[in-house]
Amino acid sequence: MKKVIKRMLLAILITVLFSSCFNTFVDSVRCKEIVSSKGEKVYIKSINWGVTGDKQATIITSDIERMKTRTDTAGAVHILEPFLYRFKNDTLTLVFKVKKNYEIKEKFKTIKVKYVFVDFSEFWRMKNEQGYLLP
């Protein structure tokens, strides 16, 4: 039994030391640009981190320089898969599971924002069937 525990501890130690030599825990930053018919640009930016990428911060902003790192997440929502979105006819539709967990702080000149609330099953159906995207 002691040998098994020693082997497990050794395996954990080797894994921790080995993984620290590689940059496997780097933040993953995604940015989707949407452009209105009048040329106004808005960005849906997300940062994922953690061993499995299961930590997420998301923001919708007109400032491309915002949220390049986790130290710049003021005004962001800190939930994995916080909403679905779709941009059509200068309207950005945000779909939430049951309740709104994020509100855009900025006002846009030519882009309207619409908030929609649905139950969990409808949320996943919309994700899979209606062309809505996750940030």
C-alpha positions, 0 to 999 in steps of 0.5 A: 500500500505504501508503494502505491501511495509513493508512486501516486505522489511521485506521479503527481510531482512529476506531472506538476513539474513537467507541466510547469515547463510548458505554457499549457496554462496560457489564457485563451483570448477570443475576439469577435468583431461585429460591424453595423451598416454604418461602420460602427464596430463592437467587439465581443471578447472572452478570456478563458483560463484554467487547466481545462479552460473552464474559467471565463470572462466576457465583455462587449465593448467598442474598445478593441484594447479592452480585456487583453488579459485577466487583469483588465476584466472590469465590467466583464461577466465572469461566467462560463458561457454567459449568453448566446448572441446573434447580430442581424440588421444592426441589432445585437441580440443577447439570449440569457438562461432564465435571467440576465447576468450581464448588461452592456455598460456602453451605449452604441451609436448605430447598434441596438441591443436586445435582451432575451430570456429563455429557459435552459432547454430553449437556450441549448436548442437555440445554440444548436439550431438557430445560428446563435453563438457563444462568446 
